[in-house]
Amino acid sequence: MDPFSQLIFTISVTSFLTFQWLFHKVSPWMSTRISPGFLSLSDKQKVEWNSRTVSTFHALLVGIFCLHILLFDDAVNEDPVWGDPTLVKTNVAITTGYLISDLLLIFYYWKAIGDKFFVVHHLAALYAYYYVLGQGMLPYFANFRLLAEFSTPCVNQRWFFEVLGYPKSSRPNMANGVAMAVVFFMVRIAVMPVYYSRMYAVYGTEAFYLVPWGGRVAWICSSICLDIMNIMWMHKIARGCYRVLRSARKSKAGAPQENGKTD
């Protein structure tokens, strides 16, 4: 194993151990101090709370790193298939450690957070990341996909508000719902033309045919499947956001007005 591969392996292992530590130690300690309502949750809810806290931390970390690469890594932007994958590998290694950690927690706490969809999602992502970490191919596209992580904090925050008993019409819940819809659209829907235009630009080129068949399947098929799901989720989120805003507007309009007289 060459020194750089050893470094990537070390980053993945460190990431795995860090996210386990965050789940078991940091999240419970921090949550009891930030949100007193955490103590009143059931054991299952506490497991999911800690899982979502770690998920939010991971999303912000790799999302910011991903954005930095897209803006400043000229090698990857100029050659999206075979550009120097050093920074991308580092970011993907962090995500790989997180996914393995989360898979372990899902299986161990299956009754609390078990979900077949997440198991399939994590395994599919790990399969795709094998080609990035093992062979250094498709760095631009692998990194671009991590932009979607920016929508995760709002999704998790919606669950936090729900489990703490915040009404859907409360201002914090409504603000988060609007932010979730806007961010989800920006990082998962609006960016599709950019992603697929880059894919179309390299399709059929020499660089494209140097990618093995398995890598092409992991790249193209997973991208299409994920974006079909993203469109379905966007439709559901937009409808939910619209219903909540309309309900709040009606409630405000129907509220009794004060007379306004003064003595």
HELIX and SHEET records of a PDB file:
HELIX    1   1 PRO A    3  TRP A   21  1                                  19    
HELIX    2   2 LEU A   22  VAL A   26  3                                   5    
HELIX    3   3 SER A   27  ILE A   34  1                                   8    
HELIX    4   4 PRO A   36  SER A   40  5                                   5    
HELIX    5   5 ASP A   43  PHE A   72  1                                  30    
HELIX    6   6 ASP A   74  GLU A   78  1                                   5    
HELIX    7   7 THR A   86  TYR A  108  1                                  23    
HELIX    8   8 TRP A  110  ILE A  113  1                                   4    
HELIX    9   9 LYS A  116  GLN A  135  1                                  20    
HELIX   10  10 PRO A  139  ARG A  145  1                                   7    
HELIX   11  11 LEU A  146  SER A  151  5                                   6    
HELIX   12  12 THR A  152  VAL A  163  1                                  12    
HELIX   13  13 ARG A  171  PHE A  184  1                                  14    
HELIX   14  14 PHE A  185  ILE A  189  3                                   5    
HELIX   15  15 MET A  192  VAL A  202  1                                  11    
HELIX   16  16 GLU A  206  TYR A  209  1                                   4    
HELIX   17  17 TRP A  213  ARG A  216  1                                   4    
HELIX   18  18 VAL A  217  CYS A  221  3                                   5    
HELIX   19  19 SER A  222  GLY A  254  1                                  33    
END                                                                             
